[in-house]
Amino acid sequence: MIIGVIGEGIFETLASRTDTELRQRFSDELAAAEIQAGQANERASKAQQDAAELRVVADQLEEHNLDTGPRQLLLYGKRMDNFVSAIQAFRDQKVEIRKCQFNSKEIADTAERLTTLFERAKWNVSPHSPQWGESNCLFPDPLAAFGIWVGTPNPNPKAIARERAQQLVKLLNRIPLTASMHSVRVETARAESGQSEAATYGDPDAIVVVVLSHN
């Protein structure tokens, strides 16, 4: 009987000790798991932060490449959509796209792209676009001028044409393409096969867009 009681006491003591050890082990393992989870969350948060920073750097690099690269690259994607959507408000507006230099691929590609976008916006685009030149480019030296000129070729343009030309300058700069109001001439010409062809484009409700060199 006494032995049984003693045995029972020993068993209870051992059971209590084992229970305490198990609780302690569970508590230690839980604490370790919580620490590991916290560290994992920190690593995940750091990875997300690093990814966000990399996206910012990539976006900045893309913007830099667009700003310093061929201008036609700026006339695609969201910029294209925004520009076309904005100028669609002036659909049927007469416009002629000209060039200041005929030996520059960058100028030619930019002029071609602008012509496409004006046509997409349902502007009344001159069939000479963008193959003909701006005679005013001779003054000043065309190599010294840069950006995009927007002007009204008629000496007495309609008020709406002048207002739309000014608005177009703002929209081009928003892309961003360097653009400014500038005097343009009625005369336009094209050199082909050693011969010079000339024409005029000077309706009072017309706008001329001239692509010069990239600044």
TORKOL-4160 file (C-alpha; in steps of 0.2 Angstrom, whole numbers, padded with zeros to 4 digits, m for minus):
215
<pt num="1" X="0000" Y="0000" Z="0000"/>
<pt num="2" X="0014" Y="0012" Z="0005"/>
<pt num="3" X="0024" Y="0007" Z="m0010"/>
<pt num="4" X="0009" Y="0011" Z="m0021"/>
<pt num="5" X="0007" Y="0028" Z="m0014"/>
<pt num="6" X="0025" Y="0032" Z="m0016"/>
<pt num="7" X="0025" Y="0025" Z="m0033"/>
<pt num="8" X="0010" Y="0036" Z="m0037"/>
<pt num="9" X="0019" Y="0051" Z="m0030"/>
<pt num="10" X="0034" Y="0048" Z="m0040"/>
<pt num="11" X="0023" Y="0046" Z="m0056"/>
<pt num="12" X="0014" Y="0062" Z="m0053"/>
<pt num="13" X="0031" Y="0071" Z="m0050"/>
<pt num="14" X="0038" Y="0064" Z="m0066"/>
<pt num="15" X="0022" Y="0068" Z="m0075"/>
<pt num="16" X="0022" Y="0086" Z="m0069"/>
<pt num="17" X="0040" Y="0088" Z="m0073"/>
<pt num="18" X="0038" Y="0080" Z="m0090"/>
<pt num="19" X="0023" Y="0092" Z="m0093"/>
<pt num="20" X="0033" Y="0107" Z="m0088"/>
<pt num="21" X="0047" Y="0102" Z="m0099"/>
<pt num="22" X="0035" Y="0099" Z="m0114"/>
<pt num="23" X="0027" Y="0116" Z="m0110"/>
<pt num="24" X="0044" Y="0124" Z="m0110"/>
<pt num="25" X="0049" Y="0116" Z="m0126"/>
<pt num="26" X="0033" Y="0121" Z="m0134"/>
<pt num="27" X="0035" Y="0138" Z="m0128"/>
<pt num="28" X="0053" Y="0139" Z="m0134"/>
<pt num="29" X="0048" Y="0131" Z="m0151"/>
<pt num="30" X="0034" Y="0144" Z="m0153"/>
<pt num="31" X="0045" Y="0158" Z="m0148"/>
<pt num="32" X="0058" Y="0152" Z="m0161"/>
<pt num="33" X="0044" Y="0150" Z="m0174"/>
<pt num="34" X="0038" Y="0168" Z="m0171"/>
<pt num="35" X="0056" Y="0174" Z="m0172"/>
<pt num="36" X="0058" Y="0165" Z="m0189"/>
<pt num="37" X="0041" Y="0171" Z="m0195"/>
<pt num="38" X="0046" Y="0189" Z="m0190"/>
<pt num="39" X="0062" Y="0187" Z="m0199"/>
<pt num="40" X="0054" Y="0180" Z="m0215"/>
<pt num="41" X="0041" Y="0195" Z="m0214"/>
<pt num="42" X="0056" Y="0207" Z="m0213"/>
<pt num="43" X="0065" Y="0198" Z="m0228"/>
<pt num="44" X="0048" Y="0198" Z="m0238"/>
<pt num="45" X="0046" Y="0217" Z="m0234"/>
<pt num="46" X="0064" Y="0221" Z="m0239"/>
<pt num="47" X="0062" Y="0211" Z="m0255"/>
<pt num="48" X="0046" Y="0221" Z="m0259"/>
<pt num="49" X="0055" Y="0237" Z="m0255"/>
<pt num="50" X="0070" Y="0232" Z="m0266"/>
<pt num="51" X="0058" Y="0227" Z="m0280"/>
<pt num="52" X="0049" Y="0244" Z="m0279"/>
<pt num="53" X="0066" Y="0253" Z="m0279"/>
<pt num="54" X="0071" Y="0243" Z="m0294"/>
<pt num="55" X="0055" Y="0248" Z="m0303"/>
<pt num="56" X="0058" Y="0266" Z="m0300"/>
<pt num="57" X="0076" Y="0264" Z="m0306"/>
<pt num="58" X="0069" Y="0255" Z="m0322"/>
<pt num="59" X="0056" Y="0268" Z="m0325"/>
<pt num="60" X="0069" Y="0282" Z="m0323"/>
<pt num="61" X="0081" Y="0273" Z="m0335"/>
<pt num="62" X="0066" Y="0271" Z="m0347"/>
<pt num="63" X="0062" Y="0289" Z="m0346"/>
<pt num="64" X="0080" Y="0294" Z="m0348"/>
<pt num="65" X="0082" Y="0283" Z="m0364"/>
<pt num="66" X="0066" Y="0290" Z="m0371"/>
<pt num="67" X="0071" Y="0308" Z="m0367"/>
<pt num="68" X="0088" Y="0306" Z="m0375"/>
<pt num="69" X="0083" Y="0293" Z="m0389"/>
<pt num="70" X="0074" Y="0295" Z="m0405"/>
<pt num="71" X="0058" Y="0306" Z="m0403"/>
<pt num="72" X="0047" Y="0294" Z="m0412"/>
<pt num="73" X="0048" Y="0282" Z="m0397"/>
<pt num="74" X="0039" Y="0295" Z="m0387"/>
<pt num="75" X="0024" Y="0294" Z="m0398"/>
<pt num="76" X="0019" Y="0276" Z="m0393"/>
<pt num="77" X="0009" Y="0269" Z="m0379"/>
<pt num="78" X="0001" Y="0279" Z="m0366"/>
<pt num="79" X="0009" Y="0295" Z="m0373"/>
<pt num="80" X="0002" Y="0292" Z="m0390"/>
<pt num="81" X="m0016" Y="0288" Z="m0383"/>
<pt num="82" X="m0016" Y="0304" Z="m0373"/>
<pt num="83" X="m0010" Y="0315" Z="m0388"/>
<pt num="84" X="m0022" Y="0307" Z="m0400"/>
<pt num="85" X="m0037" Y="0309" Z="m0388"/>
<pt num="86" X="m0032" Y="0327" Z="m0385"/>
<pt num="87" X="m0031" Y="0332" Z="m0403"/>
<pt num="88" X="m0046" Y="0323" Z="m0408"/>
<pt num="89" X="m0056" Y="0338" Z="m0402"/>
<pt num="90" X="m0049" Y="0347" Z="m0417"/>
<pt num="91" X="m0054" Y="0334" Z="m0430"/>
<pt num="92" X="m0054" Y="0340" Z="m0448"/>
<pt num="93" X="m0041" Y="0353" Z="m0444"/>
<pt num="94" X="m0030" Y="0356" Z="m0459"/>
<pt num="95" X="m0012" Y="0352" Z="m0455"/>
<pt num="96" X="0004" Y="0349" Z="m0465"/>
<pt num="97" X="0019" Y="0341" Z="m0457"/>
<pt num="98" X="0036" Y="0347" Z="m0464"/>
<pt num="99" X="0054" Y="0344" Z="m0461"/>
<pt num="100" X="0069" Y="0355" Z="m0460"/>
<pt num="101" X="0082" Y="0342" Z="m0465"/>
<pt num="102" X="0081" Y="0328" Z="m0478"/>
<pt num="103" X="0096" Y="0318" Z="m0473"/>
<pt num="104" X="0091" Y="0314" Z="m0455"/>
<pt num="105" X="0083" Y="0298" Z="m0451"/>
<pt num="106" X="0078" Y="0304" Z="m0434"/>
<pt num="107" X="0069" Y="0319" Z="m0441"/>
<pt num="108" X="0061" Y="0308" Z="m0455"/>
<pt num="109" X="0054" Y="0295" Z="m0442"/>
<pt num="110" X="0047" Y="0308" Z="m0430"/>
<pt num="111" X="0039" Y="0317" Z="m0445"/>
<pt num="112" X="0031" Y="0301" Z="m0451"/>
<pt num="113" X="0025" Y="0296" Z="m0434"/>
<pt num="114" X="0017" Y="0313" Z="m0431"/>
<pt num="115" X="0009" Y="0312" Z="m0448"/>
<pt num="116" X="0001" Y="0295" Z="m0443"/>
<pt num="117" X="m0005" Y="0301" Z="m0427"/>
<pt num="118" X="m0014" Y="0317" Z="m0435"/>
<pt num="119" X="m0022" Y="0305" Z="m0447"/>
<pt num="120" X="m0028" Y="0294" Z="m0433"/>
<pt num="121" X="m0035" Y="0309" Z="m0425"/>
<pt num="122" X="m0045" Y="0313" Z="m0441"/>
<pt num="123" X="m0036" Y="0329" Z="m0445"/>
<pt num="124" X="m0036" Y="0335" Z="m0463"/>
<pt num="125" X="m0018" Y="0330" Z="m0467"/>
<pt num="126" X="m0009" Y="0337" Z="m0482"/>
<pt num="127" X="m0004" Y="0324" Z="m0494"/>
<pt num="128" X="0013" Y="0332" Z="m0495"/>
<pt num="129" X="0016" Y="0327" Z="m0477"/>
<pt num="130" X="0029" Y="0323" Z="m0471"/>
<pt num="131" X="0040" Y="0323" Z="m0487"/>
<pt num="132" X="0040" Y="0342" Z="m0490"/>
<pt num="133" X="0051" Y="0355" Z="m0482"/>
<pt num="134" X="0049" Y="0372" Z="m0474"/>
<pt num="135" X="0057" Y="0386" Z="m0483"/>
<pt num="136" X="0059" Y="0396" Z="m0467"/>
<pt num="137" X="0072" Y="0383" Z="m0461"/>
<pt num="138" X="0085" Y="0392" Z="m0471"/>
<pt num="139" X="0084" Y="0407" Z="m0459"/>
<pt num="140" X="0092" Y="0403" Z="m0447"/>
<pt num="141" X="0104" Y="0389" Z="m0451"/>
<pt num="142" X="0093" Y="0373" Z="m0450"/>
<pt num="143" X="0107" Y="0365" Z="m0441"/>
<pt num="144" X="0106" Y="0377" Z="m0427"/>
<pt num="145" X="0087" Y="0376" Z="m0425"/>
<pt num="146" X="0080" Y="0361" Z="m0415"/>
<pt num="147" X="0063" Y="0355" Z="m0409"/>
<pt num="148" X="0047" Y="0357" Z="m0417"/>
<pt num="149" X="0039" Y="0373" Z="m0425"/>
<pt num="150" X="0021" Y="0375" Z="m0425"/>
<pt num="151" X="0014" Y="0390" Z="m0435"/>
<pt num="152" X="0000" Y="0396" Z="m0447"/>
<pt num="153" X="0007" Y="0399" Z="m0465"/>
<pt num="154" X="m0006" Y="0412" Z="m0470"/>
<pt num="155" X="m0002" Y="0430" Z="m0465"/>
<pt num="156" X="m0020" Y="0432" Z="m0459"/>
<pt num="157" X="m0025" Y="0416" Z="m0451"/>
<pt num="158" X="m0042" Y="0413" Z="m0443"/>
<pt num="159" X="m0042" Y="0415" Z="m0425"/>
<pt num="160" X="m0047" Y="0397" Z="m0422"/>
<pt num="161" X="m0032" Y="0391" Z="m0432"/>
<pt num="162" X="m0020" Y="0402" Z="m0421"/>
<pt num="163" X="m0028" Y="0396" Z="m0405"/>
<pt num="164" X="m0027" Y="0377" Z="m0410"/>
<pt num="165" X="m0009" Y="0380" Z="m0415"/>
<pt num="166" X="m0005" Y="0387" Z="m0398"/>
<pt num="167" X="m0014" Y="0372" Z="m0390"/>
<pt num="168" X="m0005" Y="0360" Z="m0401"/>
<pt num="169" X="0012" Y="0367" Z="m0394"/>
<pt num="170" X="0006" Y="0364" Z="m0376"/>
<pt num="171" X="0001" Y="0346" Z="m0381"/>
<pt num="172" X="0018" Y="0342" Z="m0389"/>
<pt num="173" X="0028" Y="0349" Z="m0375"/>
<pt num="174" X="0017" Y="0338" Z="m0363"/>
<pt num="175" X="0023" Y="0322" Z="m0372"/>
<pt num="176" X="0037" Y="0329" Z="m0369"/>
<pt num="177" X="0043" Y="0335" Z="m0386"/>
<pt num="178" X="0051" Y="0352" Z="m0387"/>
<pt num="179" X="0039" Y="0363" Z="m0397"/>
<pt num="180" X="0036" Y="0382" Z="m0400"/>
<pt num="181" X="0026" Y="0394" Z="m0410"/>
<pt num="182" X="0036" Y="0400" Z="m0425"/>
<pt num="183" X="0033" Y="0408" Z="m0441"/>
<pt num="184" X="0031" Y="0397" Z="m0456"/>
<pt num="185" X="0029" Y="0401" Z="m0474"/>
<pt num="186" X="0016" Y="0397" Z="m0488"/>
<pt num="187" X="0030" Y="0390" Z="m0499"/>
<pt num="188" X="0035" Y="0372" Z="m0497"/>
<pt num="189" X="0047" Y="0362" Z="m0508"/>
<pt num="190" X="0054" Y="0345" Z="m0511"/>
<pt num="191" X="0070" Y="0340" Z="m0519"/>
<pt num="192" X="0069" Y="0324" Z="m0528"/>
<pt num="193" X="0080" Y="0316" Z="m0542"/>
<pt num="194" X="0090" Y="0332" Z="m0543"/>
<pt num="195" X="0075" Y="0342" Z="m0547"/>
<pt num="196" X="0066" Y="0354" Z="m0535"/>
<pt num="197" X="0047" Y="0354" Z="m0534"/>
<pt num="198" X="0037" Y="0368" Z="m0526"/>
<pt num="199" X="0020" Y="0371" Z="m0520"/>
<pt num="200" X="0010" Y="0382" Z="m0508"/>
<pt num="201" X="0000" Y="0378" Z="m0493"/>
<pt num="202" X="m0007" Y="0394" Z="m0485"/>
<pt num="203" X="m0026" Y="0392" Z="m0481"/>
<pt num="204" X="m0031" Y="0404" Z="m0467"/>
<pt num="205" X="m0037" Y="0389" Z="m0457"/>
<pt num="206" X="m0022" Y="0379" Z="m0459"/>
<pt num="207" X="m0008" Y="0374" Z="m0447"/>
<pt num="208" X="0010" Y="0369" Z="m0451"/>
<pt num="209" X="0021" Y="0357" Z="m0440"/>
<pt num="210" X="0039" Y="0357" Z="m0444"/>
<pt num="211" X="0051" Y="0344" Z="m0437"/>
<pt num="212" X="0069" Y="0350" Z="m0434"/>
<pt num="213" X="0084" Y="0342" Z="m0427"/>
<pt num="214" X="0083" Y="0334" Z="m0409"/>
<pt num="215" X="0090" Y="0345" Z="m0396"/>
